[in-house]
Amino acid sequence: MRRYTVILEYDPEACSYSVTVPALPGCTSQGVTVEEALANAKEAITGHIATLQSIGEPVPEEAEGPMIVVASVAA
């Protein structure tokens, strides 16, 4: 079982969530709801890993998840 951090960002123009997987560059997905976005992310990750394996490339492991912080600034 592999574990990867996924980042969901809501796009109000598209009315959907975009998904990126920092440990797997190029692995992206989307979904209208959070649940759909996560399900699609799992499918994208599985496909991305299968593609890497089929072409003989190493599959990145996520050693440590990305750090997300909020920075407050005067506007």
DSSP file (Angstrom, degrees, kcal/mol; ACC not computed):
  #  RESIDUE AA STRUCTURE BP1 BP2  ACC     N-H-->O    O-->H-N    N-H-->O    O-->H-N    TCO  KAPPA ALPHA  PHI   PSI    X-CA   Y-CA   Z-CA
    1    1 A M              0   0    0      0, 0.0     2,-0.3     0, 0.0     0, 0.0   0.000 360.0 360.0 360.0 126.0    0.0    0.0    0.0
    2    2 A R        -     0   0    0     59,-0.0     2,-0.4     2,-0.0    59,-0.0  -0.783 360.0-152.7-104.3 150.7    1.4    3.4   -1.0
    3    3 A R        +     0   0    0     -2,-0.3    59,-0.5    59,-0.1     2,-0.4  -0.987  15.2 175.8-125.9 133.2    0.4    6.7    0.5
    4    4 A Y        -     0   0    0     -2,-0.4     2,-0.3    57,-0.1    41,-0.0  -0.993  30.5-120.3-135.2 142.6    0.6   10.1   -1.3
    5    5 A T        -     0   0    0     -2,-0.4    18,-0.4     2,-0.0     2,-0.4  -0.645  29.2-162.9 -76.0 133.8   -0.4   13.5   -0.3
    6    6 A V        -     0   0    0     -2,-0.3     2,-0.5    15,-0.2    15,-0.2  -0.953   6.6-148.3-118.3 143.2   -3.0   15.0   -2.6
    7    7 A I  E     -A   20   0A   0     13,-2.7    13,-1.9    -2,-0.4     2,-0.5  -0.948   9.5-163.5-113.2 123.3   -3.8   18.7   -2.8
    8    8 A L  E     -A   19   0A   0     -2,-0.5     2,-0.4    11,-0.2    11,-0.2  -0.907   7.0-176.7-106.6 130.9   -7.3   19.8   -3.7
    9    9 A E  E     -A   18   0A   0      9,-2.4     9,-2.9    -2,-0.5     2,-0.3  -0.994  23.1-130.5-128.5 126.8   -7.9   23.4   -4.8
   10   10 A Y  E     -A   17   0A   0     -2,-0.4     7,-0.2     7,-0.2    -2,-0.0  -0.601  14.6-159.8 -79.2 131.8  -11.4   24.7   -5.5
   11   11 A D  E  >> -A   16   0A   0      5,-3.1     4,-1.4    -2,-0.3     5,-1.4  -0.918   2.8-167.1-110.9 102.9  -11.8   26.5   -8.8
   12   12 A P  T  45S+     0   0    0      0, 0.0    -1,-0.1     0, 0.0     5,-0.0   0.806  86.5  57.0 -63.9 -28.4  -14.9   28.7   -8.7
   13   13 A E  T  45S+     0   0    0      1,-0.2    -2,-0.0     3,-0.1     0, 0.0   0.893 117.5  32.8 -68.2 -38.8  -14.9   29.3  -12.4
   14   14 A A  T  45S-     0   0    0     -3,-0.4    -1,-0.2     2,-0.2     3,-0.1   0.539 101.3-134.5 -92.1  -8.5  -15.0   25.6  -13.2
   15   15 A C  T  <5S+     0   0    0     -4,-1.4     2,-0.3     1,-0.2    -2,-0.1   0.891  72.2  94.2  53.3  42.9  -17.1   24.8  -10.1
   16   16 A S  E   <S-A   11   0A   0     -5,-1.4    -5,-3.1    -7,-0.1     2,-0.5  -0.950  77.4-104.3-152.5 169.9  -14.8   21.9   -9.4
   17   17 A Y  E     -AB  10  31A   0     14,-3.8    14,-1.8    -2,-0.3     2,-0.4  -0.864  25.3-148.6-101.5 131.4  -11.7   20.8   -7.4
   18   18 A S  E     -AB   9  30A   0     -9,-2.9    -9,-2.4    -2,-0.5     2,-0.4  -0.785  15.2-152.9 -95.2 147.1   -8.4   20.4   -9.1
   19   19 A V  E     +AB   8  29A   0     10,-2.8    10,-1.8    -2,-0.4     2,-0.3  -0.967  14.6 179.3-125.2 133.1   -6.1   17.8   -7.7
   20   20 A T  E     -AB   7  28A   0    -13,-1.9   -13,-2.7    -2,-0.4     8,-0.2  -0.943  18.7-150.4-126.9 154.8   -2.3   17.6   -7.8
   21   21 A V    >   -     0   0    0      6,-1.2     3,-2.0     3,-0.3     6,-0.4  -0.890   8.4-162.3-123.9  97.1    0.0   15.0   -6.3
   22   22 A P  T 3  S+     0   0    0      0, 0.0    -1,-0.1     0, 0.0   -16,-0.1   0.805  88.4  53.1 -53.8 -35.6    3.3   16.7   -5.4
   23   23 A A  T 3  S+     0   0    0    -18,-0.4   -17,-0.1     1,-0.2    40,-0.0   0.657 109.9  51.6 -75.8 -14.3    5.3   13.4   -5.1
   24   24 A L  S X  S-     0   0    0     -3,-2.0     3,-2.4     3,-0.2    -3,-0.3  -0.731  86.0-148.5-123.5  81.2    4.2   12.4   -8.6
   25   25 A P  T 3  S+     0   0    0      0, 0.0     3,-0.1     0, 0.0    -2,-0.0  -0.205  83.7  21.3 -52.2 132.1    4.9   15.2  -11.0
   26   26 A G  T 3  S+     0   0    0      1,-0.2     2,-0.9    -5,-0.0    -6,-0.0   0.315  88.9 124.1  91.9  -8.5    2.3   15.3  -13.8
   27   27 A C    <   +     0   0    0     -3,-2.4    -6,-1.2    -6,-0.4     2,-0.3  -0.774  35.6 148.7 -89.8 107.2   -0.3   13.3  -11.8
   28   28 A T  E     +B   20   0A   0     -2,-0.9     2,-0.3    -8,-0.2    -8,-0.2  -0.888  15.0 159.6-135.1 163.5   -3.4   15.5  -11.8
   29   29 A S  E     -B   19   0A   0    -10,-1.8   -10,-2.8    -2,-0.3     2,-0.3  -0.905  17.2-146.9-162.0-171.7   -7.1   15.1  -11.7
   30   30 A Q  E     -B   18   0A   0     -2,-0.3     2,-0.3   -12,-0.3   -12,-0.2  -0.969   8.6-175.1-159.4 171.1  -10.3   16.9  -10.8
   31   31 A G  E     -B   17   0A   0    -14,-1.8   -14,-3.8    -2,-0.3     6,-0.1  -0.941  33.5-125.8-169.8 153.3  -13.8   16.4   -9.5
   32   32 A V  S    S+     0   0    0     -2,-0.3     2,-0.3   -16,-0.3    -1,-0.1   0.847  99.3  32.1 -73.8 -34.7  -17.0   18.4   -8.8
   33   33 A T  S  > S-     0   0    0      1,-0.1     4,-2.8   -16,-0.1     5,-0.2  -0.760  88.3-111.4-116.3 165.8  -17.1   17.3   -5.2
   34   34 A V  H  > S+     0   0    0     -2,-0.3     4,-2.5     2,-0.2     5,-0.2   0.922 119.8  51.1 -60.3 -43.5  -14.4   16.6   -2.7
   35   35 A E  H  > S+     0   0    0      1,-0.2     4,-2.3     2,-0.2    -1,-0.2   0.919 112.1  45.4 -61.7 -44.4  -15.4   12.9   -2.7
   36   36 A E  H  > S+     0   0    0      2,-0.2     4,-2.8     1,-0.2     5,-0.2   0.909 111.8  52.5 -65.6 -41.7  -15.3   12.7   -6.5
   37   37 A A  H  X S+     0   0    0     -4,-2.8     4,-2.1     1,-0.2    -2,-0.2   0.903 111.3  46.7 -61.4 -41.4  -12.0   14.6   -6.6
   38   38 A L  H  X S+     0   0    0     -4,-2.5     4,-2.3     2,-0.2    -1,-0.2   0.905 112.5  49.2 -68.4 -40.8  -10.4   12.1   -4.1
   39   39 A A  H  X S+     0   0    0     -4,-2.3     4,-1.8     1,-0.2    -2,-0.2   0.923 113.7  46.5 -62.4 -43.1  -11.8    9.1   -6.0
   40   40 A N  H  X S+     0   0    0     -4,-2.8     4,-2.5     1,-0.2    -1,-0.2   0.856 109.2  55.4 -67.6 -34.0  -10.4   10.4   -9.2
   41   41 A A  H  X S+     0   0    0     -4,-2.1     4,-2.8    -5,-0.2    -2,-0.2   0.920 106.5  50.3 -63.6 -43.5   -7.1   11.2   -7.6
   42   42 A K  H  X S+     0   0    0     -4,-2.3     4,-2.4     1,-0.2    -2,-0.2   0.910 111.9  47.9 -61.3 -41.6   -6.8    7.6   -6.5
   43   43 A E  H  X S+     0   0    0     -4,-1.8     4,-2.3     2,-0.2    -1,-0.2   0.909 112.4  49.0 -64.6 -42.0   -7.5    6.4  -10.0
   44   44 A A  H  X S+     0   0    0     -4,-2.5     4,-2.7     2,-0.2    -2,-0.2   0.906 111.2  49.7 -64.7 -41.6   -5.0    8.9  -11.4
   45   45 A I  H  X S+     0   0    0     -4,-2.8     4,-2.7     2,-0.2     5,-0.2   0.933 110.9  49.4 -62.7 -45.9   -2.3    7.8   -8.9
   46   46 A T  H  X S+     0   0    0     -4,-2.4     4,-2.2     1,-0.2    -2,-0.2   0.923 114.5  44.9 -59.4 -45.3   -2.9    4.1   -9.8
   47   47 A G  H  X S+     0   0    0     -4,-2.3     4,-2.3     2,-0.2    -1,-0.2   0.885 111.9  52.2 -66.2 -39.4   -2.7    4.8  -13.5
   48   48 A H  H  X S+     0   0    0     -4,-2.7     4,-2.5     2,-0.2    -2,-0.2   0.927 111.5  46.4 -63.0 -45.6    0.4    7.1  -13.1
   49   49 A I  H  X S+     0   0    0     -4,-2.7     4,-2.6     1,-0.2    -2,-0.2   0.918 111.5  51.6 -63.8 -43.1    2.2    4.3  -11.1
   50   50 A A  H  X S+     0   0    0     -4,-2.2     4,-2.3    -5,-0.2    -1,-0.2   0.893 110.4  49.5 -61.1 -39.8    1.3    1.7  -13.6
   51   51 A T  H  X S+     0   0    0     -4,-2.3     4,-1.5     2,-0.2     6,-0.2   0.935 110.3  49.5 -65.3 -45.9    2.6    3.8  -16.5
   52   52 A L  H  <>S+     0   0    0     -4,-2.5     5,-2.7     1,-0.2     3,-0.3   0.925 113.3  47.2 -58.1 -44.6    5.9    4.5  -14.7
   53   53 A Q  H ><5S+     0   0    0     -4,-2.6     3,-1.1     1,-0.2    -1,-0.2   0.885 108.4  54.8 -65.2 -38.4    6.3    0.7  -14.0
   54   54 A S  H 3<5S+     0   0    0     -4,-2.3    -1,-0.2     1,-0.3    -2,-0.2   0.780 111.6  43.9 -69.2 -25.1    5.4   -0.2  -17.6
   55   55 A I  T 3<5S-     0   0    0     -4,-1.5    -1,-0.3    -3,-0.3    -2,-0.2   0.331 117.9-110.5-101.5   8.4    8.2    2.1  -19.0
   56   56 A G  T < 5 +     0   0    0     -3,-1.1    -3,-0.2     1,-0.2    -2,-0.1   0.694  69.1 142.1  77.5  19.2   10.7    0.9  -16.4
   57   57 A E      < -     0   0    0     -5,-2.7    -1,-0.2    -6,-0.2    -2,-0.1  -0.647  56.8-102.6 -91.1 150.7   10.8    4.2  -14.5
   58   58 A P        -     0   0    0      0, 0.0    -1,-0.1     0, 0.0    -5,-0.0  -0.409  29.6-126.2 -69.6 148.6   11.2    4.3  -10.7
   59   59 A V        -     0   0    0     -2,-0.1   -35,-0.1    -7,-0.0   -10,-0.1  -0.865  27.4-125.7 -96.5 117.1    8.0    5.0   -8.7
   60   60 A P        -     0   0    0      0, 0.0     2,-0.4     0, 0.0   -37,-0.1  -0.326  18.3-149.5 -63.3 140.6    8.6    7.9   -6.3
   61   61 A E        -     0   0    0    -59,-0.0     2,-0.9   -57,-0.0     3,-0.1  -0.863  19.0-120.8-104.5 145.2    7.9    7.3   -2.7
   62   62 A E        -     0   0    0    -59,-0.5     3,-0.2    -2,-0.4   -59,-0.1  -0.779  29.0-178.9 -89.3 108.2    6.7   10.2   -0.5
   63   63 A A  S    S-     0   0    0     -2,-0.9     2,-0.3     1,-0.3    -1,-0.2   0.919  73.5  -0.7 -72.4 -44.6    9.3   10.4    2.2
   64   64 A E  S    S-     0   0    0     -3,-0.1    -1,-0.3     3,-0.0     3,-0.1  -0.980  81.6-113.9-148.3 132.5    7.5   13.3    4.0
   65   65 A G        -     0   0    0     -2,-0.3   -61,-0.0    -3,-0.2     2,-0.0  -0.182  44.2 -88.7 -63.5 158.0    4.4   15.1    3.0
   66   66 A P        -     0   0    0      0, 0.0     2,-0.5     0, 0.0    -1,-0.1  -0.315  39.4-120.5 -66.0 152.2    4.5   18.8    1.9
   67   67 A M        -     0   0    0     -3,-0.1     2,-0.5     2,-0.0    -3,-0.0  -0.820  24.7-163.4 -95.5 131.3    4.2   21.4    4.6
   68   68 A I        +     0   0    0     -2,-0.5     2,-0.3     2,-0.0     0, 0.0  -0.967  15.3 168.4-117.7 123.3    1.3   23.8    4.2
   69   69 A V        -     0   0    0     -2,-0.5     2,-0.5     2,-0.0    -2,-0.0  -0.909  30.7-127.8-129.4 157.5    1.3   27.0    6.2
   70   70 A V        -     0   0    0     -2,-0.3     2,-0.5     2,-0.0    -2,-0.0  -0.929  19.8-157.7-107.1 126.8   -0.8   30.2    6.0
   71   71 A A        -     0   0    0     -2,-0.5     2,-0.5     2,-0.0    -2,-0.0  -0.911   5.6-150.1-105.4 125.2    1.1   33.4    5.8
   72   72 A S        +     0   0    0     -2,-0.5     2,-0.3     2,-0.0    -2,-0.0  -0.810  21.7 174.6 -94.3 131.6   -0.7   36.6    6.9
   73   73 A V        -     0   0    0     -2,-0.5     2,-0.4     0, 0.0    -2,-0.0  -0.963  36.2-107.6-134.7 152.0    0.3   39.8    5.2
   74   74 A A              0   0    0     -2,-0.3    -2,-0.0     1,-0.1     0, 0.0  -0.658 360.0 360.0 -77.3 131.2   -0.9   43.3    5.3
   75   75 A A              0   0    0     -2,-0.4    -1,-0.1     0, 0.0     0, 0.0   0.439 360.0 360.0 -98.4 360.0   -2.8   44.2    2.1
